[in-house]
Amino acid sequence: MLRTIRKPFGYEPIIKKEDIKGPNKKKVERASDWKYVLKRIWQLVDEQRGLLVTVLALVLVSSVLALLGPFLIGKIIDNHIIPMQFDGLGKQIAILIAIYLGLSLATYFQSFWMVGIAQQSVFKLRTGLFSHLQKLPVTFFDKRQHGELMSRVTNDIENVSQTLNSSFIQVFSSILTLTGTLGVMLYLSPTLTLLTMTIVPIMFVAIRWITRRTGLLFKEQQRAVGELNGMIEETISGQRIVKAFSQEERVMEEFAQKSDRLRRTGFWALTFSGFIPKVMNMLNNASFAIVAGVGGLLALRGDGIVTIGTIVIFSEFARQFTRPLNDLSNQFNTVLSAIAGAERVFKIMDEPIELDDATDYQDAVLKGEVEFRNVSFGYAVETDGYTIEDVSFHVKSGETVAFVGATGAGKTTIMQLLARFYEANEGQILIDGIPISDLPRSTLRSQTAFVLQDPFLFEATVMENIRYGKLDATDEEVIEAAKRANAHSFVSRLEDGYDTVLTADGGEISQGQKQLLSIARALVADPVLLLLDEATSSIDTVTELQIQEALDRLMEGRTSFVIAHRLNTVRKADTVYVMGRGKLIESGSQEELIERQGTYYTMLMDSKV
């Protein structure tokens, strides 16, 4: 018995004996989990029940025709070839040709229609997964590598697709062929059937021994693929940082480690699964030898129970009996890989979505009055405590308030709570006197706009990137927003103007220009609440003047929350809130805070040093 999957050429073991059986057996390996995954896959296929029934009917027809062919050949040998009786032989051959022609047509159409069923089912699975991802809370994405999630949308679903395309028909056809072949063999000769069946227990023992190991290996392979994709996506996205800190060697080493893990896992998965066809071929040849040898001896007795034609039929049926077993064993590996992928997909689809239970204010038109009442929140309260604690303030509609403080003081957390990306652990947040939990997220966010420190642009035209703030905005509205954001002049200088296609995240324009486009996007959205998270922190002084002018236009008549490290950017705020270690330390206008010569005054003096 294999105690560990031994290391080839000095590599470490991947899966040990305790991972395969015993008290430490992984829960994901239980049959109940497989049944659950298979049930979910079947529900996708079952939605096309009518076409599926047609395909299964064709599989039944092709299985029957596949049995009739060898049977007719044997009868032709006994009735025409051996006794040299050629009357009616032409008719028998014509029937045989019709049988195999019908088999070819049935096989073609069942494969053609099954591909359509599979692709439609996978289309629903892929769109369902992507749609579900859009409904998951921000906390879900905070805890997961984006590339690993991408692997589930692509690689894992592709495994399911391949299995539905080929394995579904193959499994059903193999079962029918096994049943039909066994019935015909028993009818022709119970003795030869019994001899042929002696290899079946050996087959099942061999398959069970192999598949107990391949199941875990295929799961490990899918996990390794996801981690490798995640690492690749992360490295490519952060390529500038990698090069800036000369970390090319480190990321290449990490890639080599993860790639080697995938290689080793794939090596053992394919090695063990590769045993199956070789074992089956060996047993198939043994079965053929038994039938030929014993059948020949029985035919020589001349009692007519076993004839030459019967031996021919049995030889073909013995091969036809073991071939479905071989196909089933091969497909089992494919199914295992698909189950591993589907399980990872369904785990995401079973994640709880960001529910919007509030229905009383679906059509509420907000004015922008905001109040925090003793609000406390922590991203991981049990381990790290509160990020902000007992925060209270009141902002009137149309006011501009600024939050300043050291990194980690809780400024961005307030923005996250206002957008309902997270829910407060304690206290209450009200907008226009309405508890924020009673406001549908869609209502709240449709009247809120963000301008972040690192603006994100899509791979689309300039026009489409700005219009993202309001999808039904006209071209004239987009251009007007760009003018108010001081973006129109540089956009006009681009090769195709507003039709210029920007690459991923706008790599061909400057950081300041990207920020101007994000301000234009916020302007076209015409929000009630405006959240500015250090919108000018990474901009040079000259560009900052342009952006600040655009921001002043953007903030007119809106309730605006501004986070800024550069204290000169908050000089126009009606109220400045100074935060430290998650608490509000002091508040007031900039002039009042300077007169107090407290924390804000110290920060201002330090910034001028």
N, C-alpha and C positions, 0 to 999 in steps of 0.2 A: 504494500500500500504506500502511495506517495505521501511522505510526511511534509514535504515542502516542495514548492515548484523550484527546482534547483537552478542556480544561477549559471547562465551560459557564459563562458569566457571570463569568469571572474565577477559578474554582476551580482548585485544583492538580490535575495528572494523578494518577490513582490507580494505574494499572498501565502500565508502559512496555513498549516493544517487546521488551526483553531478558527480560521476565518471561514472554513468550508463546512465544518460540522462541529458538534458539541455545544456546550452551554453558551459559548461566545458567538454562535452563528448569527450573522447579521440579520436584522429584521427584514431588510429589503429582499432577502432570498426566500421568504416564506411564500408558499403557493398562493395564499390568499391575496398577497400583494400583486402577484402576476395576474391572478384572475381579475382583480380590480382594473388593472391597466388594460388587459385584453377586452374587458367589458366596455371600457371607455372607447377603445379603438373600434369595437364592433358597433357602437352607437353612431359613430361617424359614417361607417359603411352602410348601416341599416337605413339611413335617410334616403338612400337610392334603392329602395327595396324592389321596385318593379324590374329595373334593369339587372339588379343582382340576381333575382330569380331566373331571368332569362340566361344569364351567364352560368348559373349553377345547372340549369337544364341542359345547356350545351356541354358542360363538363360531364354530366351523366351520359349524354349521347356519345361523346367521344370515348368515354371509358368503356361503354358497351361495344362500340365499333372496334376498339383496340383489342377486346377479348374475342370478338367474332373472327378477326383476321387470322390469327394463328389456328383457331379451331377449324376454320374452313380449309386452311392449308393441310392440316393433318388428315381431314376427311378426303381431300383430293388425292393425297398420297395413298391412303388405304383403298379408296374406291376406283381410282383411275390409273395411277402411276404403277403401283406394284402389280395389279392384275392385268395391266396393259389394256384397260378398257377406256377408250377415248371418246365414247359417245357421251355427250353432255359436258365434256371437259371445257369446251369453249364458253358455255353458259356459266360454269362455276368460276372460270377465270374472270369473266365480265362482272360477276357479282363481287369477286374479290377486289377488282379494280374500283368498283363503285363504293365498296366499304372504305378503302383507303382514301379515296377522293373525298368521301363524306367526312372521314376523320380529319383530313387536312383542313377542310372548310370549317368544321366545328371548332377546331383548335385555333384557327385564325380569328374567327369572330369572337370567341370567348376571351382571347388575349386582347383584342382590340377594344372591346367594351369594358374589360376589367381595368385597362389602363385609364379609360375615362372616369370610371368609378373611383379609382385610386387617386387620380389627380384632383378630382372634385373634393374628395374627402380630405386630402392633405391641404388643399386650398382653404377649406373651412377651418382646419386645425391651425394653420399658420395665421390666418386672419384673426381667428379667435384668440390665439396667444398674443398677437400684437395688440389687439384691442384690449385684452386684459391688462397688458403692461401699461397702457395709457390710464387705466383706472386704479393702479396701485399707488399707495401713498409714497411721498418722497422718502420716508424712512426706509422703505424696501430697497431703493436704489442706493441709499447711503451705505448699506451694508454689503453690497455685492459688486463684483467686478463687472464692468460693462461688457468687456469682450466675452466673458463667460456666459452672460445673458444672450449675446449675439450668437454664440455657439448653439444655444438651445433653439433659437429661431431658425437657424440654418442647418447645421450638421445633424442635430438630433431629429428634426422633422424630416430631413432627407432620408435618414435610416428608415423611418416609418413609411415613407413614400416607396422606397425600393421594396420593402417587404409586402406592401399591399399590391404593388405592381406584379410581383412574381410569386411570392410565397403563398398568398391566399388561395389562388387557383391550384397551385402545386399540391398543397396540403389536402385540399378537398378531393382532387383528382386521385392522389395517392391512396387515400382512404377507400374511395370507391373501387379503384383497381385492385387493391388488396382483398376487399370483400368479394368482388366478382371472381377474381382469379382463384381464391380459395374455394369458392362454391363449385366452379367448373372442375378444378383439380379433384375435389372429393367425388364429383360425379364420374369422372373418368377412371380414377384408381385411388381408393383410400390408402392402399399400401404405399404407393409412391408419394402420395400427399404427406403421409406420416413421416416418411424418410426426409422429404424436403423440409418439413417443419422442425426437424431436429436442430437446424442452425438458428432458429428464431430466438430461443433463450440465450444463446451465445451473443447474438446481435444486441439484444436488450441489455445484457450485462455490460457489454463493451460500450454501448452508447451512454448508459447511465454513468459509468465510470468517467467517461470523457466530459459529458455535459455538466456534471457537478462542478467541474473545474472551469469550463468555459463560461459558465454563467457569471461568476464573479469577475472573471477576466474581462469580459465584454463591458461590464459596468465600470470597471476600473479604466478601461480604454476610453469610454465616453467621458469619464471625469477628467482624464488626462488631456483629452482633446479640448475640453472646455477651459481648463486652466492655461493651456498653451495659447489658445485664441485670446484669452483675457490678457495674458502677458504681452502678446503681439500688439493688440489694440492699444494697450496702455503705453507701450514703448513708442509706437508710431505717433500717438497723440502728443506725447511729451518729448518728441525728438529734439526740440530746441534745448530743453533742460538737460537731456542726456549729453548733448554736444557741449553745452555751456559748462558743465561740470566734468567733462572728459570721462564719462562713465560708460563709454562704448564697450570696453573690455568686460565690465561687470555685467551689463545686460546681455552680452554675447554668452558669457558663462552661465547666467541664469537661463537663457534660452536653451543652451546646450543641455543643461540639467533636465529641464522640463521636456525637451524633445527626446532625450535619452530615456526618460521614464515612459513616454508614449511608445517609443520604439520597443522597449523591453516588454511592455504590456501587450503591444500588438504582436510581438514575436511569439509570446506564449499563447495568446488567444488563437492566432492562426495555426501555430504548431499543433495544439491540442485538437482544434476543430479539423485540421488537416488529416488527423488520424482516422476520422470517420470514413471517408470514401475508400481509403486503403483497406481498412478492416472489412468494409462491406464488399469490396471487390474480391477480396480473398475468400470470404464466406460464400459469395455468389459463385465463384469458380468451384468451390467445394460442393455446393448444392448441385451444380451442373454435372460434376463428376459422379455424384451419387445417383442422380436420375439416369444418366447415360449407362452407367455400369449395371445397376440393379435392374433398370428397365430392359436393357439388352438381354440379361439372363432370363427375365420373365418372358420376353418375346420369343426366345429360343425354345421355350416349352411348347409353343404352338397351340395353346389352349384357347387362343382368341381373346383372352381377357385383356392382355396387353399386346398391342400391335405396334408395328413400326411407326404408323401415323400417330398413335398415342404417345410414343416416346418423343416424336418431333414436337407434338403439342405440349407435352410436359416439359421438355427442355426449354421451349420458349416461355411457357408459363412460370417455370421455376425462376427464369431470369426476370420475367415480368412481375413475379412475386417479390423478389429481392430488390428490384429496381425502385419500387415505391418506398420500401424501407430505407433504401439508400437516399432517395430524394427527401424523405421525411427527416432523416438524420441531418442531411445537409441544410435543409430549410430550418431545422431547429436552431442551428447556429445563427442564421440570419434573423430568425424570430427573436432569439435572445438579445441580439444587438439592437433590434427595433424596440423591444420591451424596455431595454436599458435607456434608450433615447426617449421613448414615450413617457417613461416614468419621470424623467427629468423635466419634460414639458408639462406634464400634468401637475407636478409639484408646484410649478409657477402658477398654473391656472387655478390651483386650489388655494393660493394665497388670498387672504381677505382683501377685498378692494376698499377703496376710500369711499365709504358710504356717505350719501347725502340724504339724511333722514328729514332735514328741514324742508317743509313745503309751504309754510305760511307766507313766505316773502319771496316767492319765485319771481314776481314782477316788480320788486321793490326798486325804486329809484333813489339811490343814496345821495345824501347831502355832504357827507364827509366828516361829521362830528365823531371823534374817537375818544374813548375813555378806557384806561386800564385801572382795574380795581384790585389791588393787592395780588397781583399776578406773580406766580412762581412757576418755573419750568426747568426741567433738566432732560437732556438727551438720554442719559442713563442714570436716573436718580439713585437707584440702588447701589451703584458702584462709585459714581462720580459726584453725586449730590446735585444741587440746583445750579443751573447756568445763570438764571436771573431769579431774584428772590424778593418778594413783597414789593413789586414795582407798581406805583400808582401815578397817573398823570391824566390830564384832560386837554384835548386839542379841539378847538372850535373849527367849524367848517370854514375852509379857505385859508386857514393858517399854515405857516411853514414852521416846522420844528426841526431842530438838529440834535443829533446824538453824537457826543464825542467821548473819548476815553481810550484807554490802552487796548491793545489787541486782546481779545478774550473777555472783555468787560461785559458782553451781552448785547451789543448794539444790533448786530445782524439777527440775533435770536428774536428781537422784538419785531423785526420785519417779517421773519418766518412765521411768527404767530399771527401777525396781522393778515397775512395771505392764507392762513389756515393750512400751511404746509405741515404744521404741528398743532396739537391742542394743548392748552395750558394745563398743568397738573393741579394748580390751585388758583383761586381768584376768578375774575371775570373780565372779559373784553367786550365792550359795547361799541356799536357803530350806529349813530343816530338813535341812541337809547335802546337798540335791539341787541340782545346777546349774540355774539358772533356765531355761536353754535346753532342759533336759530336761522341764520342766513345760509341759504344754499351756496356751496362753494362756487358754482357756476355764476350765480348772481353777483357774488362778491368779486370774483376775479375778472368778470367781464367789465367791471367798473374800476379796475385797478391796473396800473401800469408799472413796470419795473425798468429801471436803468441801472445796470450792474457795473461793477468795476471791470469785468472782462466781458465785453459785449459778444454775443454769439450771433453769427450770421450763417444762413443756410446756403447750400450750393444751389443758387437760383439767381435770377436777375436782381438788380438793385431795386427795381419796381416791386418785385414779389417780396423781397425782404422787408421793405417798408410796409407794404400792404398786409404783412403778417399780423400787424396790430389791429387791423379791421379788414376782413377778407372781402367785404362788399364795397370798399372804398373805390372811388373812381380814380382814373389817372390824374385828373386835375387835383383831387384832394391829396393824392400822394405827393405830387409835385409841390403843392402849397405847403405841405408839412415839411418837405425837404428844405424849402426856402426859409421857413421859420426856424428850422434847426441849423441853419448855416451850412447845409450840405449840398445845396443846389449847384453852387459854383464848381466844386470839385467833381460832382457827378457829371456835369455838362462837359467836363474836359475828358472824361473817360471815352474810350474808343467808340463804344456803342451807347453812350449816355445811360439812360435808365434801363436800357435793354442789355447792358453789360452783365454777363454771367459771372458771378463771383465764385471762386473755388471754395472748398470747405473752410468755413470760418473766415472767409475774406482775406486770404493770405496776400493778395496783390494790392491791398490798400493799407494805409497806416493805421495804427491803433486809434489815433485821434479821429480819423475819418470813419472808422467802424463805430466809434462812440457817437459821432454825429448821426449816423444812420440809425442807431438804436434810439436816439432821442427823437428822430423823425418818426420812427415806428411808434413810439409812445404818444407823440403828438397826433398822429392819425387815429389812434385809438380813442382820443378825447376822454381820458379817465376822470373819475371823481377823486380817487386816491392815487397819489404818486409816491413811489418808494424808490429813493435814490441811494444806492449802496456804494459809497466811495466812487462816484462816477468820474471823478477827475484825478484820482490818486496816481494813476500811471501815465499821465499826460504831461507834456512839456508846458512851460509857462505861457508861451505864445498861443499854443493850441487851446490851453485852458481858458484863455480869454474868450475865444470863439465858443467853446462849449458852455462856459458859464453864461454867456449871453443867450445861447439857445435854451439853457436850463431855466433862466429867468422867464423867458416867454412860456416855457412849458409849465412852470409852476403858477402862472397867473390864474387866480380864481380857483385853485385846486388845493385840497388838503395835502400837504407835502411832508414826507418824512425823509430827512437827509442824514446820511452817515458820512462823516468826513474826517480824514486825518489832517488835512490842511485847514487850519482853523480860519484862514481868511475866506474860505468858501462858505462859511456859515454866518457871515456878518449880517446878512439880510433876514435871518431867521427871526420869527417873532419870539420864540423861546428856545434856549439852548439847554439841553439836559446833559449833565456830566455823569458818566457812569464809571463805576470801579468795582471790580469783583462781583458783578451781577447785581449791584444795587445802585439806586439813584443817589448820588452824593449831593448835588446841588443843581438848581435850575434858575433860569431867569433870562433876561435879554443879555446880549453880549456886553452892553455898557454896565448893566447891574452886576454881572459876574466879575467884570474887571474892577469895579469899585470895591467889591468885597475882598478882593485879593486872596481868593481861596484857591481851590484846586485848578479851576479853569485859568485863573490868572497865572499860576505857576506853569501850566502847560503852554500858555501863550508866550510867556517869557522864554521858556526853553526852546520853543520853535523858532525864536528870533536869534538865538545864540549862533 
